[in-house]
Amino acid sequence: MTQIRNNLLSSNLDAQFFYYEKVEPVYRNYMRLLIAEQYSHFERQVIEINQQLQVAQLEDYLKCGKLDLVALDKIDNLAGASAIIHIIDLDNTIEVFAQLPDYSIHHHSAPLFIT
């Protein structure tokens, strides 16, 4: 997905809109599949994919090239933090991942009920 994103960012601004419209659902569906199948280390993969999606959304919003951002869990001086919470909206569920200082990850899924 990173290669697709890089190719689209190097093309014109109209293509960036199509990225948001066409490619974002691919990210979300991939996260849904990983969560449903619970592949080995799926939690870390889902968090990483969500971070990539957030960066892509920011780049699309700012209409800029590729940003070089550092993920929170990669910053060394956050060792004293209680946890890093990742909240992911997948339309029919909200997925919550708590990443603790010992690098363990706890996952909770909350279904959305639309009335």
N, CA, C and O atoms as a printed pandas DataFrame, in Angstrom:
     atom_number atom_name residue_name chain_id  residue_number  x_coord  y_coord  z_coord
0              1         N          MET        A               1    0.809   -1.191    0.000
1              2        CA          MET        A               1    0.000    0.000    0.000
2              3         C          MET        A               1    0.854    1.258    0.000
3              4         O          MET        A               1    0.474    2.275   -0.578
4              5         N          THR        A               2    1.993    1.185    0.641
5              6        CA          THR        A               2    2.878    2.346    0.680
6              7         C          THR        A               2    3.335    2.723   -0.717
7              8         O          THR        A               2    3.419    3.907   -1.043
8              9         N          GLN        A               3    3.630    1.734   -1.544
9             10        CA          GLN        A               3    4.077    2.018   -2.912
10            11         C          GLN        A               3    2.962    2.681   -3.711
11            12         O          GLN        A               3    3.218    3.614   -4.473
12            13         N          ILE        A               4    1.723    2.211   -3.545
13            14        CA          ILE        A               4    0.589    2.829   -4.246
14            15         C          ILE        A               4    0.446    4.280   -3.811
15            16         O          ILE        A               4    0.249    5.171   -4.637
16            17         N          ARG        A               5    0.548    4.508   -2.489
17            18        CA          ARG        A               5    0.427    5.857   -1.958
18            19         C          ARG        A               5    1.515    6.756   -2.521
19            20         O          ARG        A               5    1.230    7.886   -2.917
20            21         N          ASN        A               6    2.749    6.285   -2.566
21            22        CA          ASN        A               6    3.858    7.082   -3.099
22            23         C          ASN        A               6    3.630    7.433   -4.558
23            24         O          ASN        A               6    3.892    8.561   -4.974
24            25         N          ASN        A               7    3.144    6.476   -5.342
25            26        CA          ASN        A               7    2.886    6.737   -6.759
26            27         C          ASN        A               7    1.795    7.784   -6.939
27            28         O          ASN        A               7    1.906    8.659   -7.798
28            29         N          LEU        A               8    0.736    7.698   -6.128
29            30        CA          LEU        A               8   -0.341    8.666   -6.252
30            31         C          LEU        A               8    0.090   10.049   -5.791
31            32         O          LEU        A               8   -0.335   11.052   -6.366
32            33         N          LEU        A               9    0.925   10.118   -4.763
33            34        CA          LEU        A               9    1.376   11.413   -4.279
34            35         C          LEU        A               9    2.249   12.123   -5.294
35            36         O          LEU        A               9    2.288   13.353   -5.333
36            37         N          SER        A              10    2.947   11.358   -6.114
37            38        CA          SER        A              10    3.814   11.981   -7.108
38            39         C          SER        A              10    3.027   12.459   -8.326
39            40         O          SER        A              10    3.553   13.229   -9.129
40            41         N          SER        A              11    1.788   12.020   -8.476
41            42        CA          SER        A              11    0.982   12.472   -9.607
42            43         C          SER        A              11    0.185   13.710   -9.206
43            44         O          SER        A              11    0.451   14.303   -8.160
44            45         N          ASN        A              12   -0.776   14.101  -10.017
45            46        CA          ASN        A              12   -1.466   15.369   -9.796
46            47         C          ASN        A              12   -2.418   15.336   -8.595
47            48         O          ASN        A              12   -2.677   14.276   -8.024
48            49         N          LEU        A              13   -2.927   16.499   -8.225
49            50        CA          LEU        A              13   -3.790   16.623   -7.043
50            51         C          LEU        A              13   -5.123   15.913   -7.208
51            52         O          LEU        A              13   -5.698   15.466   -6.215
52            53         N          ASP        A              14   -5.632   15.794   -8.429
53            54        CA          ASP        A              14   -6.898   15.081   -8.637
54            55         C          ASP        A              14   -6.773   13.625   -8.233
55            56         O          ASP        A              14   -7.719   13.039   -7.706
56            57         N          ALA        A              15   -5.620   13.043   -8.476
57            58        CA          ALA        A              15   -5.395   11.644   -8.111
58            59         C          ALA        A              15   -5.409   11.472   -6.599
59            60         O          ALA        A              15   -5.796   10.414   -6.103
60            61         N          GLN        A              16   -4.992   12.499   -5.855
61            62        CA          GLN        A              16   -5.008   12.395   -4.400
62            63         C          GLN        A              16   -6.440   12.267   -3.888
63            64         O          GLN        A              16   -6.685   11.526   -2.935
64            65         N          PHE        A              17   -7.384   12.970   -4.499
65            66        CA          PHE        A              17   -8.784   12.829   -4.096
66            67         C          PHE        A              17   -9.260   11.409   -4.337
67            68         O          PHE        A              17   -9.939   10.836   -3.485
68            69         N          PHE        A              18   -8.922   10.831   -5.476
69            70        CA          PHE        A              18   -9.334    9.466   -5.778
70            71         C          PHE        A              18   -8.699    8.468   -4.812
71            72         O          PHE        A              18   -9.278    7.426   -4.501
72            73         N          TYR        A              19   -7.507    8.805   -4.348
73            74        CA          TYR        A              19   -6.863    7.950   -3.345
74            75         C          TYR        A              19   -7.753    7.850   -2.112
75            76         O          TYR        A              19   -8.025    6.755   -1.619
76            77         N          TYR        A              20   -8.204    9.002   -1.620
77            78        CA          TYR        A              20   -9.040    9.032   -0.420
78            79         C          TYR        A              20  -10.343    8.275   -0.651
79            80         O          TYR        A              20  -10.822    7.552    0.224
80            81         N          GLU        A              21  -10.900    8.450   -1.828
81            82        CA          GLU        A              21  -12.190    7.837   -2.142
82            83         C          GLU        A              21  -12.068    6.344   -2.436
83            84         O          GLU        A              21  -12.943    5.577   -2.034
84            85         N          LYS        A              22  -11.025    5.912   -3.114
85            86        CA          LYS        A              22  -10.913    4.532   -3.572
86            87         C          LYS        A              22  -10.000    3.661   -2.723
87            88         O          LYS        A              22  -10.279    2.475   -2.549
88            89         N          VAL        A              23   -8.921    4.215   -2.194
89            90        CA          VAL        A              23   -7.923    3.396   -1.514
90            91         C          VAL        A              23   -8.195    3.292   -0.018
91            92         O          VAL        A              23   -7.903    2.260    0.586
92            93         N          GLU        A              24   -8.750    4.341    0.593
93            94        CA          GLU        A              24   -9.038    4.271    2.031
94            95         C          GLU        A              24   -9.895    3.059    2.381
95            96         O          GLU        A              24   -9.606    2.391    3.375
96            97         N          PRO        A              25  -10.929    2.747    1.614
97            98        CA          PRO        A              25  -11.703    1.542    1.945
98            99         C          PRO        A              25  -10.870    0.256    1.914
99           100         O          PRO        A              25  -11.184   -0.700    2.623
100          101         N          VAL        A              26   -9.824    0.228    1.104
101          102        CA          VAL        A              26   -8.950   -0.947    1.062
102          103         C          VAL        A              26   -8.214   -1.089    2.397
103          104         O          VAL        A              26   -8.109   -2.190    2.936
104          105         N          TYR        A              27   -7.709    0.023    2.924
105          106        CA          TYR        A              27   -7.061    0.002    4.241
106          107         C          TYR        A              27   -8.032   -0.540    5.292
107          108         O          TYR        A              27   -7.690   -1.439    6.060
108          109         N          ARG        A              28   -9.243    0.015    5.317
109          110        CA          ARG        A              28  -10.224   -0.373    6.337
110          111         C          ARG        A              28  -10.641   -1.839    6.189
111          112         O          ARG        A              28  -10.787   -2.546    7.187
112          113         N          ASN        A              29  -10.829   -2.289    4.970
113          114        CA          ASN        A              29  -11.192   -3.697    4.756
114          115         C          ASN        A              29  -10.062   -4.629    5.170
115          116         O          ASN        A              29  -10.307   -5.699    5.728
116          117         N          TYR        A              30   -8.837   -4.227    4.900
117          118        CA          TYR        A              30   -7.683   -5.039    5.295
118          119         C          TYR        A              30   -7.620   -5.152    6.823
119          120         O          TYR        A              30   -7.359   -6.228    7.361
120          121         N          MET        A              31   -7.860   -4.035    7.514
121          122        CA          MET        A              31   -7.873   -4.084    8.980
122          123         C          MET        A              31   -8.994   -4.989    9.482
123          124         O          MET        A              31   -8.797   -5.757   10.424
124          125         N          ARG        A              32  -10.176   -4.903    8.852
125          126        CA          ARG        A              32  -11.300   -5.773    9.237
126          127         C          ARG        A              32  -10.925   -7.245    9.082
127          128         O          ARG        A              32  -11.217   -8.059    9.958
128          129         N          LEU        A              33  -10.281   -7.583    7.972
129          130        CA          LEU        A              33   -9.876   -8.975    7.731
130          131         C          LEU        A              33   -8.873   -9.457    8.766
131          132         O          LEU        A              33   -8.996  -10.569    9.280
132          133         N          LEU        A              34   -7.888   -8.636    9.075
133          134        CA          LEU        A              34   -6.897   -9.025   10.080
134          135         C          LEU        A              34   -7.555   -9.259   11.432
135          136         O          LEU        A              34   -7.222  -10.217   12.129
136          137         N          ILE        A              35   -8.485   -8.389   11.805
137          138        CA          ILE        A              35   -9.168   -8.527   13.088
138          139         C          ILE        A              35  -10.058   -9.768   13.093
139          140         O          ILE        A              35  -10.092  -10.507   14.077
140          141         N          ALA        A              36  -10.773   -9.993   11.998
141          142        CA          ALA        A              36  -11.679  -11.149   11.931
142          143         C          ALA        A              36  -10.918  -12.469   11.980
143          144         O          ALA        A              36  -11.349  -13.409   12.648
144          145         N          GLU        A              37   -9.799  -12.544   11.281
145          146        CA          GLU        A              37   -9.031  -13.788   11.212
146          147         C          GLU        A              37   -8.042  -13.936   12.356
147          148         O          GLU        A              37   -7.585  -15.041   12.649
148          149         N          GLN        A              38   -7.710  -12.819   13.004
149          150        CA          GLN        A              38   -6.746  -12.785   14.105
150          151         C          GLN        A              38   -5.465  -13.543   13.762
151          152         O          GLN        A              38   -5.049  -14.465   14.463
152          153         N          TYR        A              39   -4.859  -13.114   12.653
153          154        CA          TYR        A              39   -3.578  -13.663   12.243
154          155         C          TYR        A              39   -2.534  -13.403   13.326
155          156         O          TYR        A              39   -2.754  -12.590   14.224
156          157         N          SER        A              40   -1.430  -14.074   13.241
157          158        CA          SER        A              40   -0.331  -13.876   14.188
158          159         C          SER        A              40    0.089  -12.408   14.202
159          160         O          SER        A              40    0.346  -11.822   13.150
160          161         N          HIS        A              41    0.156  -11.827   15.373
161          162        CA          HIS        A              41    0.532  -10.427   15.576
162          163         C          HIS        A              41   -0.395   -9.471   14.838
163          164         O          HIS        A              41    0.041   -8.413   14.386
164          165         N          PHE        A              42   -1.676   -9.833   14.710
165          166        CA          PHE        A              42   -2.609   -8.981   13.973
166          167         C          PHE        A              42   -2.763   -7.613   14.621
167          168         O          PHE        A              42   -3.015   -6.628   13.927
168          169         N          GLU        A              43   -2.614   -7.535   15.946
169          170        CA          GLU        A              43   -2.785   -6.255   16.619
170          171         C          GLU        A              43   -1.766   -5.238   16.130
171          172         O          GLU        A              43   -2.115   -4.100   15.818
172          173         N          ARG        A              44   -0.509   -5.649   16.065
173          174        CA          ARG        A              44    0.545   -4.734   15.608
174          175         C          ARG        A              44    0.328   -4.337   14.145
175          176         O          ARG        A              44    0.560   -3.188   13.769
176          177         N          GLN        A              45   -0.114   -5.286   13.329
177          178        CA          GLN        A              45   -0.354   -4.984   11.921
178          179         C          GLN        A              45   -1.505   -3.989   11.767
179          180         O          GLN        A              45   -1.422   -3.063   10.960
180          181         N          VAL        A              46   -2.570   -4.177   12.534
181          182        CA          VAL        A              46   -3.717   -3.271   12.443
182          183         C          VAL        A              46   -3.310   -1.868   12.880
183          184         O          VAL        A              46   -3.677   -0.885   12.237
184          185         N          ILE        A              47   -2.559   -1.772   13.962
185          186        CA          ILE        A              47   -2.094   -0.458   14.439
186          187         C          ILE        A              47   -1.231    0.209   13.371
187          188         O          ILE        A              47   -1.397    1.398   13.099
188          189         N          GLU        A              48   -0.323   -0.533   12.768
189          190        CA          GLU        A              48    0.558    0.021   11.740
190          191         C          GLU        A              48   -0.235    0.477   10.512
191          192         O          GLU        A              48    0.031    1.547    9.965
192          193         N          ILE        A              49   -1.191   -0.316   10.088
193          194        CA          ILE        A              49   -2.016    0.047    8.928
194          195         C          ILE        A              49   -2.834    1.296    9.233
195          196         O          ILE        A              49   -2.966    2.180    8.386
196          197         N          ASN        A              50   -3.385    1.368   10.449
197          198        CA          ASN        A              50   -4.160    2.548   10.825
198          199         C          ASN        A              50   -3.276    3.793   10.848
199          200         O          ASN        A              50   -3.710    4.866   10.428
200          201         N          GLN        A              51   -2.054    3.664   11.329
201          202        CA          GLN        A              51   -1.143    4.808   11.324
202          203         C          GLN        A              51   -0.824    5.247    9.893
203          204         O          GLN        A              51   -0.743    6.443    9.615
204          205         N          GLN        A              52   -0.646    4.290    8.994
205          206        CA          GLN        A              52   -0.400    4.625    7.590
206          207         C          GLN        A              52   -1.602    5.360    6.998
207          208         O          GLN        A              52   -1.444    6.323    6.248
208          209         N          LEU        A              53   -2.804    4.896    7.342
209          210        CA          LEU        A              53   -4.025    5.540    6.852
210          211         C          LEU        A              53   -4.122    6.969    7.384
211          212         O          LEU        A              53   -4.483    7.879    6.637
212          213         N          GLN        A              54   -3.809    7.179    8.648
213          214        CA          GLN        A              54   -3.876    8.518    9.228
214          215         C          GLN        A              54   -2.881    9.466    8.558
215          216         O          GLN        A              54   -3.208   10.625    8.301
216          217         N          VAL        A              55   -1.689    8.990    8.278
217          218        CA          VAL        A              55   -0.699    9.811    7.581
218          219         C          VAL        A              55   -1.195   10.145    6.177
219          220         O          VAL        A              55   -1.068   11.283    5.727
220          221         N          ALA        A              56   -1.756    9.164    5.491
221          222        CA          ALA        A              56   -2.276    9.395    4.139
222          223         C          ALA        A              56   -3.408   10.416    4.159
223          224         O          ALA        A              56   -3.492   11.263    3.269
224          225         N          GLN        A              57   -4.277   10.346    5.161
225          226        CA          GLN        A              57   -5.366   11.317    5.270
226          227         C          GLN        A              57   -4.814   12.718    5.512
227          228         O          GLN        A              57   -5.306   13.687    4.934
228          229         N          LEU        A              58   -3.802   12.830    6.359
229          230        CA          LEU        A              58   -3.192   14.126    6.640
230          231         C          LEU        A              58   -2.529   14.688    5.385
231          232         O          LEU        A              58   -2.667   15.875    5.087
232          233         N          GLU        A              59   -1.817   13.848    4.655
233          234        CA          GLU        A              59   -1.174   14.288    3.411
234          235         C          GLU        A              59   -2.215   14.747    2.399
235          236         O          GLU        A              59   -2.009   15.737    1.698
236          237         N          ASP        A              60   -3.335   14.029    2.322
237          238        CA          ASP        A              60   -4.391   14.415    1.394
238          239         C          ASP        A              60   -5.001   15.747    1.811
239          240         O          ASP        A              60   -5.262   16.609    0.972
240          241         N          TYR        A              61   -5.227   15.908    3.109
241          242        CA          TYR        A              61   -5.811   17.150    3.616
242          243         C          TYR        A              61   -4.888   18.342    3.358
243          244         O          TYR        A              61   -5.343   19.405    2.935
244          245         N          LEU        A              62   -3.603   18.162    3.612
245          246        CA          LEU        A              62   -2.635   19.241    3.433
246          247         C          LEU        A              62   -2.212   19.431    1.976
247          248         O          LEU        A              62   -1.567   20.420    1.628
248          249         N          LYS        A              63   -2.589   18.461    1.127
249          250        CA          LYS        A              63   -2.207   18.493   -0.294
250          251         C          LYS        A              63   -0.698   18.621   -0.442
251          252         O          LYS        A              63   -0.194   19.422   -1.229
252          253         N          CYS        A              64    0.000   17.815    0.330
253          254        CA          CYS        A              64    1.461   17.884    0.316
254          255         C          CYS        A              64    2.035   16.535   -0.115
255          256         O          CYS        A              64    1.303   15.570   -0.330
256          257         N          GLY        A              65    3.318   16.496   -0.231
257          258        CA          GLY        A              65    4.008   15.260   -0.551
258          259         C          GLY        A              65    4.056   14.336    0.647
259          260         O          GLY        A              65    3.308   14.504    1.611
260          261         N          LYS        A              66    4.920   13.388    0.579
261          262        CA          LYS        A              66    5.029   12.393    1.638
262          263         C          LYS        A              66    5.618   13.005    2.904
263          264         O          LYS        A              66    6.714   13.564    2.881
264          265         N          LEU        A              67    4.875   12.895    4.020
265          266        CA          LEU        A              67    5.334   13.394    5.313
266          267         C          LEU        A              67    6.227   12.356    5.977
267          268         O          LEU        A              67    6.030   11.152    5.815
268          269         N          ASP        A              68    7.195   12.832    6.714
269          270        CA          ASP        A              68    8.087   11.938    7.447
270          271         C          ASP        A              68    7.774   12.083    8.935
271          272         O          ASP        A              68    8.396   12.886    9.630
272          273         N          LEU        A              69    6.805   11.303    9.420
273          274        CA          LEU        A              69    6.356   11.383   10.802
274          275         C          LEU        A              69    6.871   10.192   11.593
275          276         O          LEU        A              69    7.173    9.142   11.026
276          277         N          VAL        A              70    6.968   10.361   12.896
277          278        CA          VAL        A              70    7.422    9.296   13.785
278          279         C          VAL        A              70    6.213    8.818   14.589
279          280         O          VAL        A              70    5.510    9.626   15.195
280          281         N          ALA        A              71    5.973    7.514   14.595
281          282        CA          ALA        A              71    4.866    6.947   15.364
282          283         C          ALA        A              71    5.142    7.104   16.849
283          284         O          ALA        A              71    6.294    7.069   17.281
284          285         N          LEU        A              72    4.073    7.279   17.636
285          286        CA          LEU        A              72    4.231    7.466   19.082
286          287         C          LEU        A              72    5.004    6.337   19.738
287          288         O          LEU        A              72    5.817    6.583   20.629
288          289         N          ASP        A              73    4.766    5.109   19.317
289          290        CA          ASP        A              73    5.428    3.971   19.965
290          291         C          ASP        A              73    6.910    3.874   19.611
291          292         O          ASP        A              73    7.622    3.037   20.166
292          293         N          LYS        A              74    7.382    4.717   18.697
293          294        CA          LYS        A              74    8.796    4.732   18.316
294          295         C          LYS        A              74    9.596    5.801   19.062
295          296         O          LYS        A              74   10.817    5.869   18.925
296          297         N          ILE        A              75    8.914    6.635   19.848
297          298        CA          ILE        A              75    9.584    7.697   20.588
298          299         C          ILE        A              75   10.102    7.116   21.897
299          300         O          ILE        A              75    9.336    6.546   22.674
300          301         N          ASP        A              76   11.394    7.259   22.139
301          302        CA          ASP        A              76   12.042    6.650   23.299
302          303         C          ASP        A              76   11.592    7.222   24.632
303          304         O          ASP        A              76   11.435    6.466   25.591
304          305         N          ASN        A              77   11.380    8.514   24.728
305          306        CA          ASN        A              77   11.098    9.112   26.022
306          307         C          ASN        A              77    9.633    8.981   26.452
307          308         O          ASN        A              77    9.210    9.691   27.364
308          309         N          LEU        A              78    8.863    8.117   25.839
309          310        CA          LEU        A              78    7.499    7.846   26.273
310          311         C          LEU        A              78    7.441    6.643   27.211
311          312         O          LEU        A              78    6.358    6.130   27.493
312          313         N          ALA        A              79    8.594    6.190   27.693
313          314        CA          ALA        A              79    8.630    5.013   28.552
314          315         C          ALA        A              79    7.781    5.193   29.803
315          316         O          ALA        A              79    7.255    4.212   30.329
316          317         N          GLY        A              80    7.635    6.423   30.294
317          318        CA          GLY        A              80    6.842    6.674   31.489
318          319         C          GLY        A              80    5.346    6.750   31.214
319          320         O          GLY        A              80    4.552    6.843   32.150
320          321         N          ALA        A              81    4.953    6.712   29.956
321          322        CA          ALA        A              81    3.530    6.793   29.614
322          323         C          ALA        A              81    2.803    5.541   30.076
323          324         O          ALA        A              81    3.366    4.446   30.068
324          325         N          SER        A              82    1.566    5.707   30.473
325          326        CA          SER        A              82    0.772    4.566   30.919
326          327         C          SER        A              82    0.429    3.646   29.757
327          328         O          SER        A              82    0.574    2.428   29.866
328          329         N          ALA        A              83   -0.025    4.218   28.649
329          330        CA          ALA        A              83   -0.377    3.424   27.474
330          331         C          ALA        A              83   -0.597    4.361   26.291
331          332         O          ALA        A              83   -0.846    5.555   26.457
332          333         N          ILE        A              84   -0.501    3.797   25.113
333          334        CA          ILE        A              84   -0.887    4.502   23.893
334          335         C          ILE        A              84   -2.180    3.845   23.440
335          336         O          ILE        A              84   -2.223    2.634   23.227
336          337         N          ILE        A              85   -3.225    4.633   23.293
337          338        CA          ILE        A              85   -4.539    4.116   22.922
338          339         C          ILE        A              85   -4.784    4.408   21.444
339          340         O          ILE        A              85   -4.661    5.549   20.999
340          341         N          HIS        A              86   -5.128    3.380   20.700
341          342        CA          HIS        A              86   -5.467    3.511   19.281
342          343         C          HIS        A              86   -6.951    3.190   19.156
343          344         O          HIS        A              86   -7.383    2.094   19.512
344          345         N          ILE        A              87   -7.736    4.149   18.649
345          346        CA          ILE        A              87   -9.167    3.953   18.448
346          347         C          ILE        A              87   -9.418    3.982   16.954
347          348         O          ILE        A              87   -9.113    4.966   16.280
348          349         N          ILE        A              88   -9.980    2.886   16.437
349          350        CA          ILE        A              88  -10.159    2.735   14.996
350          351         C          ILE        A              88  -11.637    2.511   14.694
351          352         O          ILE        A              88  -12.250    1.570   15.197
352          353         N          ASP        A              89  -12.196    3.390   13.867
353          354        CA          ASP        A              89  -13.596    3.288   13.455
354          355         C          ASP        A              89  -13.662    2.463   12.172
355          356         O          ASP        A              89  -13.153    2.872   11.129
356          357         N          LEU        A              90  -14.294    1.301   12.265
357          358        CA          LEU        A              90  -14.440    0.436   11.089
358          359         C          LEU        A              90  -15.908    0.327   10.675
359          360         O          LEU        A              90  -16.362   -0.741   10.264
360          361         N          ASP        A              91  -16.641    1.422   10.783
361          362        CA          ASP        A              91  -18.046    1.548   10.399
362          363         C          ASP        A              91  -18.993    0.767   11.311
363          364         O          ASP        A              91  -19.829    1.381   11.973
364          365         N          ASN        A              92  -18.893   -0.551   11.369
365          366        CA          ASN        A              92  -19.815   -1.331   12.193
366          367         C          ASN        A              92  -19.258   -1.658   13.571
367          368         O          ASN        A              92  -19.986   -2.161   14.426
368          369         N          THR        A              93  -17.978   -1.380   13.800
369          370        CA          THR        A              93  -17.360   -1.583   15.113
370          371         C          THR        A              93  -16.338   -0.488   15.383
371          372         O          THR        A              93  -15.813    0.155   14.473
372          373         N          ILE        A              94  -16.084   -0.308   16.653
373          374        CA          ILE        A              94  -14.974    0.534   17.082
374          375         C          ILE        A              94  -13.954   -0.412   17.693
375          376         O          ILE        A              94  -14.269   -1.159   18.620
376          377         N          GLU        A              95  -12.744   -0.382   17.181
377          378        CA          GLU        A              95  -11.674   -1.243   17.680
378          379         C          GLU        A              95  -10.757   -0.391   18.554
379          380         O          GLU        A              95  -10.305    0.676   18.137
380          381         N          VAL        A              96  -10.489   -0.864   19.759
381          382        CA          VAL        A              96   -9.632   -0.146   20.691
382          383         C          VAL        A              96   -8.429   -1.024   21.013
383          384         O          VAL        A              96   -8.575   -2.167   21.448
384          385         N          PHE        A              97   -7.239   -0.473   20.793
385          386        CA          PHE        A              97   -5.998   -1.166   21.092
386          387         C          PHE        A              97   -5.240   -0.338   22.121
387          388         O          PHE        A              97   -4.978    0.843   21.896
388          389         N          ALA        A              98   -4.890   -0.946   23.239
389          390        CA          ALA        A              98   -4.077   -0.295   24.261
390          391         C          ALA        A              98   -2.685   -0.899   24.194
391          392         O          ALA        A              98   -2.504   -2.096   24.416
392          393         N          GLN        A              99   -1.710   -0.064   23.886
393          394        CA          GLN        A              99   -0.320   -0.498   23.764
394          395         C          GLN        A              99    0.410   -0.040   25.024
395          396         O          GLN        A              99    0.618    1.156   25.230
396          397         N          LEU        A             100    0.798   -1.004   25.869
397          398        CA          LEU        A             100    1.403   -0.715   27.161
398          399         C          LEU        A             100    2.908   -0.508   27.039
399          400         O          LEU        A             100    3.504   -0.899   26.035
400          401         N          PRO        A             101    3.537    0.108   28.055
401          402        CA          PRO        A             101    4.983    0.362   27.996
402          403         C          PRO        A             101    5.817   -0.906   27.801
403          404         O          PRO        A             101    6.918   -0.830   27.254
404          405         N          ASP        A             102    5.318   -2.073   28.235
405          406        CA          ASP        A             102    6.059   -3.321   28.039
406          407         C          ASP        A             102    5.835   -3.903   26.640
407          408         O          ASP        A             102    6.218   -5.040   26.366
408          409         N          TYR        A             103    5.212   -3.112   25.755
409          410        CA          TYR        A             103    4.932   -3.457   24.352
410          411         C          TYR        A             103    3.845   -4.515   24.184
411          412         O          TYR        A             103    3.624   -4.987   23.069
412          413         N          SER        A             104    3.164   -4.897   25.258
413          414        CA          SER        A             104    2.016   -5.776   25.102
414          415         C          SER        A             104    0.846   -4.948   24.585
415          416         O          SER        A             104    0.766   -3.744   24.828
416          417         N          ILE        A             105   -0.051   -5.604   23.876
417          418        CA          ILE        A             105   -1.202   -4.929   23.279
418          419         C          ILE        A             105   -2.467   -5.637   23.742
419          420         O          ILE        A             105   -2.561   -6.864   23.703
420          421         N          HIS        A             106   -3.439   -4.841   24.180
421          422        CA          HIS        A             106   -4.740   -5.370   24.567
422          423         C          HIS        A             106   -5.769   -4.821   23.594
423          424         O          HIS        A             106   -5.756   -3.633   23.270
424          425         N          HIS        A             107   -6.655   -5.682   23.133
425          426        CA          HIS        A             107   -7.623   -5.324   22.097
426          427         C          HIS        A             107   -9.036   -5.507   22.620
427          428         O          HIS        A             107   -9.335   -6.496   23.290
428          429         N          HIS        A             108   -9.905   -4.553   22.314
429          430        CA          HIS        A             108  -11.325   -4.667   22.634
430          431         C          HIS        A             108  -12.114   -4.160   21.436
431          432         O          HIS        A             108  -11.771   -3.142   20.835
432          433         N          SER        A             109  -13.156   -4.870   21.104
433          434        CA          SER        A             109  -14.013   -4.506   19.991
434          435         C          SER        A             109  -15.397   -4.154   20.529
435          436         O          SER        A             109  -15.967   -4.904   21.322
436          437         N          ALA        A             110  -15.933   -3.027   20.103
437          438        CA          ALA        A             110  -17.263   -2.591   20.530
438          439         C          ALA        A             110  -18.144   -2.423   19.310
439          440         O          ALA        A             110  -17.880   -1.557   18.476
440          441         N          PRO        A             111  -19.190   -3.233   19.185
441          442        CA          PRO        A             111  -20.081   -3.103   18.040
442          443         C          PRO        A             111  -20.887   -1.805   18.106
443          444         O          PRO        A             111  -21.256   -1.355   19.190
444          445         N          LEU        A             112  -21.152   -1.217   16.966
445          446        CA          LEU        A             112  -21.969   -0.020   16.895
446          447         C          LEU        A             112  -23.404   -0.418   16.587
447          448         O          LEU        A             112  -23.667   -1.194   15.668
448          449         N          PHE        A             113  -24.301    0.112   17.352
449          450        CA          PHE        A             113  -25.719   -0.165   17.133
450          451         C          PHE        A             113  -26.370    1.090   16.602
451          452         O          PHE        A             113  -26.441    2.110   17.287
452          453         N          ILE        A             114  -26.835    1.006   15.391
453          454        CA          ILE        A             114  -27.476    2.153   14.747
454          455         C          ILE        A             114  -28.974    1.985   14.892
455          456         O          ILE        A             114  -29.543    0.958   14.519
456          457         N          THR        A             115  -29.605    3.018   15.442
457          458        CA          THR        A             115  -31.066    2.954   15.647
458          459         C          THR        A             115  -31.789    3.822   14.687
459          460         O          THR        A             115  -33.018    3.888   14.718
